[in-house]
Amino acid sequence: AEWGISPIHAYFSNHIPRLLLAGAPLTLFGALIDSRAREAILPALCAAGLLSGLGHKEWRFIVYTVPLLNFAAARGARAMFVQ
């Protein structure tokens, strides 16, 4: 591979999980159970998907998606831990 060129899946397989840390599974759970969380993460996932077309990928390009993804994680944690 050419230097500076990342695979198309790098944002979803590497950068987003590293930015979210333990919140990644909670983000998925929150999106599954809460329609507001799905609505919140849709633009974030679209932005990451569109930016995946670029050859050079860095976490700083998608760091702005983290608050939306953390909202979904918070909804998932609330559903899991609060009764």
N, C-alpha and C positions, 0 to 999 in steps of 0.2 A: 504494500500500500504506500501511496505517496505520503510524505511527511505532512502532517496537519489535516489529513483527511480522515474523518471518523466514519464508522458505519452508520447507516441510516437509523438504526435502532438505539444509538448511543444515549439519546436523551431519556428514553423510556427504560433502558436496561442498566444504565450507569448513573447519569446525572440526577434524575429525579429521585431514585431511591436513596442516593447519598444525601441529597438536600433534605429529604423528609426523615431520614433515619428510621426510628421505630414507628413513625406515624404512617408509613406506607401501607401496611395492612389495614390500619384503622381508616385510612382514606378510602380504600376499596370497600370496606364494610359500610362506612358511612354513605357512600354513593349507592350501595345496593339497597339500603333501607330507607333513605331519606331523599325525597324528590328535590328538595331545596339544595341539598348537597350535589346532586347530579347536575342541577342547573348551574351551580357555582363552578364546578370543575370542567364543564364542557368548554368554555372559552380557553381555560388553561391548557387543556389537552389539545385543542385546535391550534393554539399558538405553538405548542411544542411540536405538533405534527407538521405544521407549515415550516417551522425552522429546521426540521429534520432534513429538509431538502438541501440545505446549505452543506457544503463540504466541511467547513471548519466549525466545530461545535465546542462551546465552552459553557460552563455552568452559569456564567454571568449573563448569558443571553436569556435564560429561562428562570432566573431567580425570582422574577416578578410573579411567577405562577405559584410560588410556595404559599402565600397567604390564602389563596383560594383552596389549595389542596389541604392546608391545615384546617380550614373551616370544615371540610368534609371529614377529616380525621377527628375533629372535636365532636361532630355529630355522631360519628361511630362510637367514640369513647363514651359519650353520654348515654347512648342506647345500651351499651354493653355494661356499664358500671353503675348507672343511676336507675333506680326502680321507682 
